[in-house]
């Protein structure tokens, strides 16, 4: 059986810290129709966040970790 390939789209969008946390940019609806969104909502969209515990296992599998 061959090795699983890393999902490159996921690899480009996340960062793994030295302690093993998986970080993501909060990109949901951040770059589309911004004129009606509040300044605080746009600022929240810029911040880096961690994945939820339930998503971490799937992300690690995609990365081959």
C-alpha positions in Angstrom: 0.0 0.0 0.0 1.4 3.4 -1.0 1.8 6.4 1.3 -1.0 8.9 1.6 -0.2 12.2 -0.2 -0.4 15.5 1.6 -3.4 17.6 0.6 -1.6 20.7 -0.8 -4.6 23.0 -0.5 -4.8 22.3 3.2 -1.0 22.6 3.7 -1.0 26.1 2.2 -3.9 27.3 4.5 -2.7 26.2 7.9 0.2 26.5 10.2 1.3 24.0 12.8 2.9 25.5 16.0 5.8 24.0 17.9 3.4 22.6 20.5 1.3 20.9 17.8 -1.7 23.2 17.6 -3.1 23.7 14.1 -3.9 27.4 13.3 -6.0 28.8 10.5 -6.9 32.2 9.1 -10.6 33.0 9.8 -11.5 33.6 6.1 -15.2 32.9 6.2 -16.9 35.7 4.1 -14.0 38.0 4.6 -13.3 39.0 1.0 -16.8 39.3 -0.5 -19.4 42.0 -0.2 -17.5 43.9 2.5 -19.3 47.2 2.2 -22.2 46.1 4.4 -20.1 44.4 7.1 -19.0 46.2 10.2 -15.4 47.1 10.9 -15.3 44.8 13.9 -16.6 41.8 11.8 -13.8 42.5 9.2 -11.2 42.8 12.0 -12.4 39.5 13.4 -12.0 37.9 10.0 -8.3 38.8 9.9 -7.4 37.1 13.2 -5.7 33.7 13.3 -7.7 31.0 15.2 -7.2 27.3 16.1 -9.3 24.6 14.7 -12.1 22.9 16.8 -11.1 19.7 18.4 -13.4 17.7 16.1 -11.7 19.0 13.0 -8.1 18.5 14.1 -8.2 14.7 13.4 -9.4 15.2 9.9 -6.8 17.9 9.2 -4.0 15.8 10.5 -5.1 12.9 8.3 -5.1 15.3 5.2 -1.6 16.3 6.1 -0.3 12.8 6.7 0.7 13.6 10.3 
